[in-house]
Amino acid sequence: MGRTAQALLAVALSLGSLPALAQEAARLPEPNTRVPPGVVRYAPTVFPDRVVASPAQAAATGFSVAWRTDASVDSPLLEVVVAGDSPDMGAPVRARATSRELRTENGTAHHHRAEVGGLQPDTLYAWRVQGGGTWSAWHHTHTAAASGAPLTLLYFGDTQNKNVSLTTRVVREAMRQAPDARLALFAGDLVSGGDGEDDNEWGEWFEAGGALPTSMVVAPAPGNHEYFEEFEDTPQERRVLGAHWPLQFALPGNGAPGAERTSYWFDYQDVRVAVVDGTSALDLGTAQAQARWLESVLSASTARWNIVLTHQPFYSPREGRDNAMLRRHLLPVIRRHRVDLVLQGHDHVYGRRLAGDEPTPVFVVSVAGAKQYRLAEQARKTMRPVAEDIQLFQVLRIEGDRLRYEARTATGRLYDAFELVDEGDARRLVELPEGRIEERNCARAQTLKGRADRCWE
C-alpha cells in the first residue's frame, strides 16, 4: 500500500468510519515481498542466518546443515553434541564447512555447508554454526529412530509468494498441530523468483519458516520457479537452475544423471523418500534418466513405505496443464513399485486422486502459499476431495502398519483425511470423513489485479 493510501486509511480509522476510497485502498494487491524498494532488509552479516538442517541419505546417523554469512567468513565450523539438560553439554564434535560465494541484490554472501555423520539413532542433538567471531544459537534436531518407531512428518505445497505475510501462519499452525514432527517435505516453488529480488524472497522464506528449518530436517523438491528463463523470447531460450538452489540447502548428492543437484533420495525410519525434479524432466530432457534412477532407488528400497516428492503433478487439477511426459516415463516406475504417496504442488489448488482401481499410489496436489488458482472441471470429476481458495499443510503420522494422512487449513481445520493400511501383499485405503469441513470453492469473480483465471495472487 502506498503512503497516500495508508494516510487515507489511517484517517478513516481514526474517524471511526471506512469510506469507499479507504476500503479500496485497504484491498490493493500486496507486493510479493514486504521489502520496500531501495531498502536492504536481508543483507548478509557476520551473524549466521538462513540456517537449515537436511537429512543425510541415512537419516538415523547423520544430517547436513547449510547457512549464510557475509563474505568475510570462510570455512566456518559446525559443532554438535548430544543435547543435555545442563548448559554444560560436554565437548562438542566439530565439522569444517565448505563455502561458496553468491552475489545478489543484497550484497556478496558466503553460503556454507557442513555434514555430520556417525551419530546415534533416535537421539536429540544440540548443534550450532559459526559466523565471523560469533555463533548461532544451539539448535535441537533428532536423528531418525529405528525401523518400527512412530514418525510424524509435514508436507507443504507451494509457498512461493508473500511468504512472510501469509506463509508464516501456515508454518506456525503446522508446528502447533504436529509438535512431534521430525521431517518437513516441501513440494517446490518455495519462492517466486525472476523479479530482481530473489534474495529478498529467500530471506522471507526463511523468516516465514521460523524455527522449523532448525528443529527438524527439511527436504524440498525444486519447482519451476527455482529455475529462470535464460535468453527469454529468443531462439536460445532455455531453463537454468537459479543460483540460490544449490547453496540454500545441504541435500544428499545421490541424484539422477543430468539432475544431480535437484533430485535425491533418503531413508527416514520406515520411509524411503525419492525427490524428482519435474522441471528438468519436462523442460531439460531428463525424464528418461530420472525414470531409470527412480527404478534403481525404488528397487533397492526395503522401507515399508515409499513416497515420491515432486513439483509438477502427474495428473494436473488446473485447467490447461498436462504433464504427459511424467506419466509416460516416470508413472510406470511408480506403479510398478507400488509407491504409496506421490506428493506434489505447482497448481495452487487441492486435489487427491487414485491411479485406477488400486488403493495406491495416492496422488495429492496441495498449496501452502498465497497464490490460488482455479480447478479444472476434469479435476472435479476425477479427484476427491478438491478445493480452491485455501492454504493448507499436511500431517503424516506413520506407526507400524498404518499411515495416517491429514490435510489441514491455515487455521488448523481438517479438510481431508485417510489411512493407508499395510496388509502384507496389498494396501487398504480407509477414508476418514469425520470432522472434515465442507468443500472450499472460490467465490471471487476475479483477483484484485483483475485476473479471472485465478482466485487470489
VMD Tcl script that draws the C-alpha trace (Angstrom):
set ca {
  {0.00 0.00 0.00}
  {1.36 3.47 -0.91}
  {1.79 6.32 1.56}
  {-1.29 8.19 0.29}
  {-3.49 5.13 0.70}
  {-2.05 4.45 4.14}
  {-2.77 8.02 5.20}
  {-6.37 7.82 3.95}
  {-6.91 4.55 5.77}
  {-5.43 5.96 8.99}
  {-7.75 8.98 8.83}
  {-10.76 6.77 8.16}
  {-9.97 4.52 11.08}
  {-9.41 7.48 13.41}
  {-12.85 8.84 12.46}
  {-14.48 5.50 13.16}
  {-15.62 5.05 9.58}
  {-14.24 3.43 6.44}
  {-15.19 5.39 3.31}
  {-15.23 3.65 -0.06}
  {-11.86 5.12 -1.04}
  {-10.20 3.82 2.10}
  {-11.86 0.44 1.66}
  {-10.45 0.20 -1.85}
  {-7.02 1.26 -0.62}
  {-7.11 -1.46 2.02}
  {-7.74 -4.07 -0.68}
  {-4.89 -3.16 -3.01}
  {-2.79 -6.22 -4.02}
  {0.16 -6.96 -1.79}
  {3.65 -6.90 -3.27}
  {5.46 -10.23 -3.46}
  {7.74 -9.27 -0.57}
  {7.22 -6.67 2.12}
  {10.65 -5.10 1.42}
  {10.11 -1.56 0.07}
  {12.14 -0.52 -3.00}
  {15.58 0.71 -2.05}
  {15.52 -0.93 1.40}
  {18.15 -3.56 2.24}
  {16.42 -5.96 4.64}
  {18.33 -9.21 4.14}
  {21.98 -8.22 3.77}
  {24.41 -10.91 4.94}
  {26.44 -10.16 8.07}
  {28.94 -11.93 10.31}
  {25.97 -13.50 12.12}
  {24.86 -16.87 10.70}
  {21.41 -16.80 9.13}
  {19.29 -18.96 6.79}
  {20.29 -21.95 8.89}
  {18.61 -25.17 7.76}
  {19.17 -28.85 8.52}
  {18.52 -31.53 5.89}
  {18.58 -35.33 6.14}
  {21.58 -37.42 5.24}
  {20.95 -40.38 2.95}
  {20.75 -42.45 6.14}
  {18.90 -40.05 8.42}
  {19.37 -42.24 11.50}
  {23.08 -41.50 11.67}
  {23.54 -38.04 10.18}
  {22.29 -34.76 8.83}
  {23.69 -31.79 6.97}
  {23.40 -28.07 7.62}
  {23.52 -25.05 5.31}
  {23.82 -21.45 6.44}
  {24.84 -17.99 5.23}
  {27.16 -15.19 6.36}
  {28.85 -12.27 4.70}
  {31.93 -12.80 2.55}
  {34.37 -12.24 5.42}
  {33.60 -15.74 6.76}
  {35.21 -18.69 5.01}
  {35.07 -22.40 6.01}
  {33.44 -21.90 9.42}
  {32.72 -24.66 11.92}
  {29.68 -26.64 12.95}
  {29.62 -28.02 16.49}
  {27.39 -30.90 17.57}
  {26.88 -32.66 20.90}
  {24.25 -34.88 22.49}
  {21.70 -32.47 23.97}
  {21.56 -32.30 27.73}
  {19.65 -30.53 30.46}
  {22.69 -28.68 31.77}
  {24.18 -25.76 29.83}
  {27.38 -27.81 30.05}
  {26.61 -30.47 27.46}
  {30.23 -31.58 27.17}
  {32.83 -31.11 24.48}
  {31.18 -30.93 21.03}
  {32.41 -32.61 17.88}
  {33.44 -30.12 15.20}
  {32.95 -30.30 11.44}
  {34.53 -27.86 9.00}
  {32.17 -26.36 6.40}
  {32.82 -25.72 2.73}
  {31.93 -22.22 1.48}
  {30.72 -20.82 -1.82}
  {30.16 -17.22 -2.88}
  {26.88 -15.77 -4.11}
  {26.35 -12.20 -5.28}
  {22.79 -10.83 -5.09}
  {20.87 -7.59 -4.77}
  {21.68 -7.73 -1.05}
  {25.45 -7.96 -1.49}
  {28.03 -10.72 -1.59}
  {27.44 -13.67 0.72}
  {29.18 -16.90 1.56}
  {26.95 -19.95 1.79}
  {28.30 -22.76 3.94}
  {27.64 -26.50 4.13}
  {28.71 -28.99 6.79}
  {27.89 -32.68 7.07}
  {27.64 -34.63 10.31}
  {27.84 -38.43 10.35}
  {28.42 -41.25 12.81}
  {25.56 -40.15 15.08}
  {23.34 -42.37 17.19}
  {19.79 -43.13 16.01}
  {16.80 -41.60 17.79}
  {18.96 -39.16 19.69}
  {18.41 -35.46 20.33}
  {21.48 -33.50 19.28}
  {22.35 -29.88 20.00}
  {24.29 -28.08 17.29}
  {25.33 -24.61 16.27}
  {27.13 -22.96 13.37}
  {29.88 -20.38 13.30}
  {29.89 -16.90 11.84}
  {32.54 -14.22 11.94}
  {33.56 -14.04 15.59}
  {30.14 -15.29 16.63}
  {27.91 -18.36 16.68}
  {24.27 -19.18 16.07}
  {22.04 -20.37 18.88}
  {22.24 -24.01 19.87}
  {19.54 -25.83 17.90}
  {17.97 -29.22 18.66}
  {17.42 -31.88 15.99}
  {16.51 -35.56 16.42}
  {18.14 -38.24 14.34}
  {15.74 -40.75 12.84}
  {14.75 -43.65 15.04}
  {14.97 -47.32 14.20}
  {12.51 -49.02 11.90}
  {9.15 -49.54 13.58}
  {9.19 -46.38 15.69}
  {6.35 -43.88 15.18}
  {7.10 -40.98 12.83}
  {5.35 -37.66 12.21}
  {6.26 -35.59 9.18}
  {4.89 -32.48 7.46}
  {4.23 -31.84 3.78}
  {3.73 -28.39 2.26}
  {2.68 -27.48 -1.26}
  {3.98 -24.30 -2.94}
  {4.77 -21.41 -0.60}
  {6.12 -19.13 -3.36}
  {4.51 -15.72 -2.81}
  {4.19 -13.29 0.09}
  {5.97 -15.72 2.37}
  {6.35 -13.56 5.48}
  {2.86 -12.13 5.09}
  {0.88 -15.34 4.55}
  {3.09 -18.45 4.72}
  {4.18 -17.69 8.29}
  {0.79 -18.55 9.74}
  {0.66 -21.88 7.89}
  {4.07 -22.97 9.18}
  {3.24 -21.96 12.74}
  {-0.08 -23.78 12.68}
  {1.60 -26.89 11.24}
  {4.12 -26.91 14.08}
  {1.33 -26.37 16.61}
  {-0.66 -29.28 15.19}
  {2.36 -31.59 14.92}
  {4.90 -30.64 17.61}
  {6.48 -34.08 17.32}
  {7.28 -33.73 13.58}
  {10.86 -34.56 12.67}
  {10.81 -34.13 8.88}
  {9.31 -31.48 6.58}
  {8.78 -32.02 2.84}
  {8.27 -29.03 0.52}
  {6.89 -29.69 -2.98}
  {8.75 -26.92 -4.82}
  {8.27 -23.26 -5.74}
  {9.41 -22.17 -2.32}
  {9.88 -18.68 -3.82}
  {8.66 -16.96 -6.97}
  {11.96 -15.60 -8.33}
  {12.81 -13.79 -11.52}
  {11.70 -10.39 -10.25}
  {15.04 -8.84 -9.35}
  {14.69 -9.56 -5.66}
  {15.31 -13.28 -5.47}
  {17.46 -12.91 -2.38}
  {14.74 -10.97 -0.60}
  {12.34 -13.79 -1.40}
  {14.67 -16.40 0.06}
  {15.15 -14.17 3.10}
  {11.38 -14.07 3.54}
  {11.08 -17.85 3.10}
  {13.47 -18.43 5.98}
  {11.82 -15.75 8.11}
  {8.41 -17.35 7.50}
  {9.83 -20.74 8.45}
  {10.88 -19.53 11.89}
  {12.17 -22.43 13.98}
  {11.07 -25.15 11.56}
  {14.30 -25.42 9.49}
  {16.41 -25.96 12.61}
  {14.06 -28.05 14.77}
  {13.51 -30.75 12.12}
  {15.19 -31.76 8.88}
  {13.91 -30.16 5.67}
  {13.71 -31.93 2.30}
  {12.49 -29.73 -0.59}
  {11.80 -30.54 -4.22}
  {12.75 -27.91 -6.80}
  {9.93 -26.20 -8.66}
  {9.90 -24.38 -11.96}
  {10.28 -21.09 -10.05}
  {13.61 -22.32 -8.68}
  {14.67 -22.06 -12.34}
  {14.71 -18.99 -14.59}
  {14.43 -18.40 -18.32}
  {17.78 -17.52 -19.89}
  {17.70 -15.71 -23.26}
  {13.93 -15.37 -22.86}
  {11.90 -14.78 -26.03}
  {14.81 -15.75 -28.28}
  {15.60 -18.98 -30.16}
  {18.21 -19.72 -27.46}
  {15.68 -19.59 -24.60}
  {16.29 -22.30 -22.01}
  {15.65 -23.20 -18.37}
  {18.55 -22.58 -16.00}
  {18.66 -23.54 -12.33}
  {18.75 -20.45 -10.11}
  {21.95 -19.70 -8.23}
  {20.34 -20.00 -4.79}
  {19.11 -23.61 -5.03}
  {22.46 -25.48 -4.92}
  {23.61 -23.32 -1.99}
  {20.48 -22.86 0.10}
  {20.16 -26.49 1.23}
  {22.67 -29.24 2.07}
  {20.94 -32.12 0.31}
  {22.15 -35.69 -0.36}
  {24.29 -35.92 -3.50}
  {22.77 -39.08 -4.93}
  {20.57 -37.73 -7.71}
  {19.83 -38.81 -11.26}
  {22.29 -38.18 -14.13}
  {21.56 -34.76 -15.56}
  {19.64 -33.77 -12.43}
  {22.31 -34.43 -9.83}
  {21.71 -31.19 -7.92}
  {17.92 -31.34 -7.92}
  {16.94 -34.99 -7.39}
  {17.90 -37.15 -4.42}
  {16.67 -39.80 -2.05}
  {16.99 -40.68 1.62}
  {15.66 -43.12 4.21}
  {13.89 -41.93 7.32}
  {12.82 -44.79 9.61}
  {10.24 -46.85 7.69}
  {10.05 -44.42 4.77}
  {12.11 -44.04 1.62}
  {11.63 -40.59 0.06}
  {12.61 -40.07 -3.58}
  {12.66 -36.46 -4.80}
  {12.14 -36.00 -8.54}
  {12.87 -32.79 -10.49}
  {9.80 -32.36 -12.67}
  {11.07 -29.18 -14.34}
  {14.24 -30.90 -15.51}
  {12.20 -33.90 -16.70}
  {9.74 -31.77 -18.67}
  {11.97 -28.98 -19.99}
  {15.55 -30.26 -19.97}
  {15.13 -33.79 -21.32}
  {15.99 -35.78 -18.19}
  {12.68 -37.68 -17.84}
  {14.12 -40.99 -19.02}
  {17.29 -40.65 -16.95}
  {15.24 -39.83 -13.87}
  {12.95 -42.79 -14.57}
  {15.96 -45.15 -14.69}
  {17.30 -43.59 -11.50}
  {13.93 -43.88 -9.77}
  {13.73 -47.52 -10.83}
  {17.05 -48.14 -9.11}
  {16.10 -46.20 -5.98}
  {12.77 -47.96 -5.54}
  {14.09 -51.41 -6.48}
  {16.64 -51.17 -3.68}
  {14.15 -49.92 -1.11}
  {13.49 -52.13 1.90}
  {11.31 -49.48 3.53}
  {7.75 -50.31 4.46}
  {6.50 -47.06 2.89}
  {7.72 -45.28 -0.25}
  {6.98 -41.63 -1.05}
  {7.77 -39.69 -4.22}
  {8.01 -35.92 -3.85}
  {7.86 -33.79 -6.98}
  {6.63 -30.37 -8.06}
  {4.59 -30.84 -11.25}
  {1.58 -33.16 -10.86}
  {1.21 -36.37 -12.82}
  {-2.49 -35.50 -13.10}
  {-2.98 -31.77 -13.15}
  {-6.06 -30.33 -11.41}
  {-5.65 -26.95 -13.12}
  {-7.18 -26.19 -16.49}
  {-4.77 -26.19 -19.45}
  {-1.93 -28.17 -17.87}
  {-0.94 -31.70 -18.79}
  {2.41 -33.19 -17.82}
  {2.20 -36.16 -20.16}
  {5.95 -36.81 -20.18}
  {5.91 -37.54 -16.45}
  {3.18 -40.11 -16.96}
  {4.95 -41.63 -19.95}
  {8.34 -42.15 -18.31}
  {8.01 -41.98 -14.52}
  {4.49 -43.17 -13.78}
  {5.13 -46.80 -14.86}
  {8.01 -46.95 -12.37}
  {5.86 -45.53 -9.57}
  {3.07 -48.03 -10.26}
  {5.40 -51.00 -10.68}
  {6.95 -50.40 -7.27}
  {3.66 -49.66 -5.54}
  {4.67 -46.23 -4.31}
  {2.28 -45.22 -1.54}
  {2.11 -41.43 -1.87}
  {3.02 -39.00 -4.63}
  {3.17 -35.53 -3.04}
  {3.01 -32.59 -5.48}
  {2.48 -28.83 -5.85}
  {2.53 -26.43 -8.80}
  {-1.19 -25.99 -9.43}
  {-2.18 -23.93 -6.35}
  {-5.37 -25.86 -5.61}
  {-6.06 -29.04 -3.65}
  {-6.89 -32.38 -5.19}
  {-6.50 -36.05 -4.29}
  {-6.60 -38.78 -6.93}
  {-6.05 -42.51 -7.10}
  {-4.34 -44.23 -10.01}
  {-7.10 -46.54 -11.26}
  {-8.69 -49.26 -9.17}
  {-5.77 -49.86 -6.82}
  {-5.62 -48.02 -3.46}
  {-2.11 -46.76 -4.18}
  {-0.39 -44.69 -5.35}
  {-2.37 -41.82 -3.84}
  {-1.64 -38.61 -5.77}
  {-2.03 -35.35 -3.85}
  {-1.68 -31.73 -5.03}
  {-1.65 -29.04 -2.36}
  {-0.77 -25.37 -1.81}
  {0.52 -23.64 1.31}
  {1.04 -20.12 -0.03}
  {-1.00 -17.12 -1.06}
  {-1.38 -17.68 -4.80}
  {-4.61 -19.52 -5.54}
  {-5.72 -20.90 -8.92}
  {-8.98 -22.46 -10.11}
  {-9.86 -26.11 -10.57}
  {-10.40 -27.70 -13.95}
  {-13.77 -29.36 -14.47}
  {-11.90 -32.59 -15.18}
  {-10.35 -32.41 -11.71}
  {-13.79 -32.18 -10.12}
  {-14.70 -35.42 -11.90}
  {-11.52 -37.39 -11.18}
  {-10.37 -36.11 -7.76}
  {-11.95 -36.10 -4.33}
  {-11.77 -34.05 -2.27}
  {-10.83 -30.91 -4.18}
  {-10.55 -27.29 -3.06}
  {-9.94 -23.74 -4.22}
  {-9.04 -20.61 -2.25}
  {-7.42 -22.36 0.70}
  {-3.99 -22.50 2.36}
  {-3.13 -25.98 3.59}
  {-0.48 -28.09 5.24}
  {-0.42 -31.86 5.64}
  {0.47 -34.02 8.64}
  {1.51 -37.62 8.04}
  {1.69 -39.98 11.01}
  {3.23 -43.40 10.49}
  {3.04 -46.11 13.12}
  {3.54 -49.77 12.35}
  {1.23 -50.92 9.57}
  {-0.69 -47.63 9.32}
  {0.00 -44.34 7.58}
  {-2.46 -41.60 8.52}
  {-2.72 -38.53 6.27}
  {-4.40 -35.25 7.26}
  {-4.73 -32.04 5.25}
  {-5.45 -29.06 7.48}
  {-6.19 -25.43 6.76}
  {-4.16 -22.42 7.88}
  {-6.43 -22.23 10.93}
  {-5.98 -25.91 11.73}
  {-9.33 -27.21 10.49}
  {-9.42 -30.70 9.00}
  {-10.03 -30.76 5.23}
  {-9.03 -34.27 4.15}
  {-8.02 -37.45 5.97}
  {-7.41 -41.09 5.19}
  {-5.33 -44.04 6.31}
  {-3.28 -46.49 4.33}
  {-3.12 -49.91 5.98}
  {-0.32 -52.32 5.13}
  {-1.85 -55.78 4.74}
  {1.28 -57.54 3.56}
  {0.83 -58.07 -0.17}
  {-1.60 -55.16 -0.53}
  {-2.62 -51.78 0.79}
  {-6.07 -50.81 2.01}
  {-7.25 -47.19 1.92}
  {-9.63 -46.14 4.68}
  {-11.43 -42.82 4.30}
  {-11.69 -40.75 7.50}
  {-14.57 -38.32 6.87}
  {-15.34 -37.41 10.48}
  {-14.57 -33.80 11.35}
  {-13.80 -32.60 7.81}
  {-15.08 -29.17 6.83}
  {-17.18 -28.55 3.73}
  {-15.69 -28.26 0.25}
  {-14.00 -24.94 -0.49}
  {-14.66 -23.14 -3.77}
  {-13.56 -19.72 -4.92}
  {-16.34 -17.14 -4.56}
  {-14.49 -14.31 -6.33}
  {-15.06 -13.48 -9.98}
  {-11.51 -12.17 -10.30}
  {-8.44 -11.23 -8.32}
  {-7.60 -7.72 -7.13}
  {-5.50 -7.41 -10.28}
  {-8.49 -8.34 -12.43}
  {-7.46 -11.90 -13.35}
  {-10.39 -14.24 -13.82}
  {-8.16 -17.32 -14.19}
  {-7.03 -17.06 -10.56}
  {-8.76 -16.75 -7.23}
  {-6.04 -14.85 -5.33}
  {-2.46 -13.72 -6.00}
}
mol new
graphics top color blue
foreach p $ca { graphics top sphere $p radius 0.5 }
foreach p [lrange $ca 0 end-1] q [lrange $ca 1 end] { graphics top cylinder $p $q radius 0.2 }
display resetview
